[in-house]
Amino acid sequence: MIRALENFTEQLSIVVIEDNLGDFVLIEDYLIEKFKLVHVVHQRDFTSAVAYLKNSGNQVSLILLDLKLPDREGLDLVNEILALNCHVPIIILTGYSDLALAKHSLQIGISDYLIKDEINPIVLHKTISFALNRNSFVNYIEREKVNYENLFNFNPQPTWLLDARTLKVRNANIAAQKKYGYTLEAFLGMRFTELHPAHESSLIQKKLKSDSLGMMRYDFTHILVGGKEIKVAIYSKAINNSEASGLIVQSNDITKTLKRISTIELQNTKLREIAWTQSHIVRGPLCRILGIINLIEEEAGGLEDLQFWLKELRNSTNEMDDIVRRIVNQSNQFEEKE
């Protein structure tokens, strides 16, 4: 949460790097007058300032930097202070003669500049307020950027950021690199359509360039770095910013899922065949067996007739045994494919 400086309750620690004692005393008076909780630290040269700023135990909210110090000045001074990466706003104190340098410093990372002859309590307070709030906002944006990059890179599903117009890959997360076998540099040199076989190229372009901003799913084929093909569900969503429109695209390998579905469909077909066998084929020899038994019971014929019917009974029994064996074999095939 970014707060207006007037509402800050924490103590500010402002480092003034100024070799002129008179200028420092004046600035210190202005700071104490305008800020309720302020700790002012005075450093008179570059060397001592660097030692203080590098000490992790010292809390620094803002730096006021004179452009001319005994042991460093000008652009070299600015660059070396910026190189410390203090992550706090730096305001330059300058004279009219160094105004061009002060303006140039804004382009390389300095927050603002003040002309010494124009400094008063109101100007100093306003400049510091703007610098601190701007720095707070920039830090917030940077944190959000890091959070987004972490969410993108550590997403377990292969994910790409594409240029919406050309479908060129702008970024590919770690999961995409591991799954597909391409390095990030290789991904950045290709279009997303290159992951698809030629016959899918026009269709994937049409789907990804559709006007819909919602999350869309399409099923396609992807080719890994070694030429292996996998079936994937493609999810895409359009994103827009001030620079260029883009697409977030995510893939989910559904090869095993489709294989399972195919296996289930095959099993269902086999089960229907088994059910038909049980209801039709098995009933044939079973009915004959029952009929033969009835004839034996009803007909008290000679030995020759009895042997004939016993032979027919054996044949029907063997036939039924073969059918049962086939059913068992078909059932065993399910277990082998699972």
C-alpha angles and dihedrals in degrees: 000000000000114000132194111258092238088064096051113122096179119093116258119224111204121186114208112198101195130137095197107086093198092055091047094051090051093050091046091054091051092050094049090047095052105033122059097203111031133143112198119203119194122209118178101195143024096254096055091042092055092049091052095046093048091055104099090204092067116088114217125186099172142354126223106198128194110214094222119056128163094251102029139018147166124012093345090058092049094048094048093049090048090049089063088073094216090163090219128112117269121206119194122223108210146158127234091265092064097042094113091053091048091054091048089052090063088065094056100047111289111134099216145324136233127204106228095222091055099047117120132153094268095047092045093049093047094047093048091046092053093044095050094046092046090049090049090053093047091050090050091052091048091052091050089049090053090048091052092048091050092049090049099044098042097043104124091221120078105261134181137189109217137188102250094218103043099020088227113157112254095175140357124197128232093261091056091050093050096043098045099033096232123127119234089253090054092050092050090057096055143065119243091241089067088074089064130073114257095257091059097047099093093041095052090048091052093048096046094045094052115124095241114117094193126098106277130193127208131169117229144147122263127197118218123215093269094050097261113144124220132182113240140184108224119210119189138177130182119236127190133199137160094271106047140331117254146176131236107212126185129184130205119196106233097169094111092042092054090046090053090049090050090049091049091050090050091048091050089053091050091047090053089051090050091049090050090047091051093048098043118014098038091049092059100066090033091058091047091051091051091047093050091050090052091050092050090050095046100038116062091190131155128288093266092058091048093052090050093053092044089054091051089048091054092049092052091046092052090048091052090047090055091051092050090049091053090051091051091049091051090051091050090055089065091058093049093053096047 
